């Protein structure tokens, strides 16, 4: 059965049953009376709507079509069917096809039922005894337009709520360093990747304890999304709590892995991170790594070197079997440390998929050396972005911590 020309599936690229102009292209009629169904088909043919009409006699058959992929822009629903009576049938249909406008068909003496249907979620109601082609076409168009506005408003609200949630998660992932005095300059940066549609799991923190030692962590939860970001927040907060309680080094990573195993939803989820402690005199740093890249060390004369201390596997990769050795490295007077996530050096820079890699990052860092800390960090990120610009820029999130101290 069709009202107007029948359209093929190839002519309907949208999934909401409407064309590019917003006109309904697919209609579903759920009506058990053949006479009423024929009358509606004729009215549709005279209404100016060029839509494909599918007619079924029962709600069960309508559900079968919807399960098989039928996506009507509008459903015309009789409230009295052999297998569904009144508002219960409407509720069932609304749940089965939430993207479609629904118009209920009632008898002349059932106008209150029509009003009740609208309060439940139908876009409109029509009295069978008062149907006219022009009214029917106009009611369908208006119902579809109202439904599209309703869906758009709901989508905008969802985006707004997601943005607010992301902002809260970002504040948890990227806190303000807890460092006092002028003995240490801390610069942090976070930059989403170009394909960043979901919040990432990169996190960092810097804390100074009462003895003057400075502790820093940078980590990356594998994947993107709210679950990964929430895990990053959980680990970051736990790290700060453990550090302030006096835990550091390999025991700290063991506690973080236990927390990860207890909290993760995905048994394959893992986390890479580097945690270090800079002594009060800024002459030594104790570093422990779990599957994370090394760090850059600057000296006071403008030199930069890549330091890759002994490390262990990522947290959660082999639960209970990980070992994370701690290694001490000398810190130069007036120098600095740069910790980063892998998004900073994994950009594609060559025609055959070559990456910037750590060697390329070290070269960039040496080219930026000698600048003030904030300029140095920004120039390094900009350089990595520029190096991969011809191939789309940096894909992954980038998190960076720079710790710098005076010579004396």
Phi, psi and omega in degrees: 000137181216144171256108187082188183297142176279131183254143178280163179297328181294338181272002184236077183290337181281157182257003180255011177080009178243159177273183180297335179272005179084357179286140178294133179249339180228133179233148175235126178251123177248099189209127183271348181267113181300325180295315178296321180297317179295321180297317179295321177299317180293319178297321178297320179298328181267357187273346184092355176281128176256080186230147176277124182253129173247130183247130173229156185265341186228159176292325180298318179293323177299318179296324178297316179297318180294323177295327181280359176112002176296129182231079181287148174285330183214142176242127173261115190240122172283134182281354180235098181241162180300329184246011179200132181235131171070214190288338180296319176297321178298314180299319178298318181291318179300323178289328183281331183223070186293341183273353185262148170283140180239128174244125180268148179250125183229166176279171183300327184269010186239033182298326178296326176295322178296317178297321178296323179295321178296321179293334179281330181149355176291150179281332183194172172223151179230139176272124185302323183287352182242017182290137172223149182307314183294317180295320181296313180298317181293319180298319180294314180300313181296319181297317180295317179296317179296322179294319179296320176297318179298315180294321179295318179297319179295321179294318178296321178295320178296320178296317180298315180295322179294320179296320179295319179294318177299320179297319178295318180294321179297321178297326177286325180284327190235075186280171173282128180303141180260077184228137181248158173078183183253011183281353180212132176257122181246127176236128179234149177217146171223129182227118178295150176289163184293332178265021188282097175253345177235153180296138179272179182250016176291138180214160176204166177196154176221129183223135172255128180267173187298336180277002180092353176288148179245130181247139180222147176221145170220136185212169183214112174279127183299131177103179178226147177137175184296322181295317180293319179296317179297322177295320177300317178298315181301313181292321180296315179295319179296319179302312181299318181296315180297318181297314180294338177272000175098009180265138177206176175067205183304320178301326179296316180293326176297319178294320179295322178293320177300319178295317178301314181297325181285330188258339187288144176274327184259123183293347179266355184294140177217167185223133170257145177198160171235131176235135181220160176233122178261123187293161184303329180277357180059034179252343182216152174225133175261124188239137173226130185236144176234088177068012185258152178296165181290196182227159177260134179243126177259143172256171185291347182264006178096003177280151179225135176226152177267127180245123177240094179289166175302139183219171178241185183286164179298150177297133179086353181290313176226082188309129177082351183251357184285142173231132185234093181292146177260135182232139180259135178233148181282142179251129181284149176298139179065026184259202181194164178237144175232118175253145185205161173264167189291346177299339182287335185235008182261008176294144179282128183239353183236161183294338181257022177086013178298142180261160175300315177064175184292326178297316177294323178295319179298319178297317177298317181298321179293327178289337180264355186299153179093350179273159171304155190306311183294318178296321180299311181296313181296320180293324179294315178295317179297323178294319177295321177295315181295322181297331182253010186298321182293344181244025172100359178084191183283123182283317190265166175295153178233125173237138184220138170236131173240126176246124179228151183216154180287166183291327183270000000 
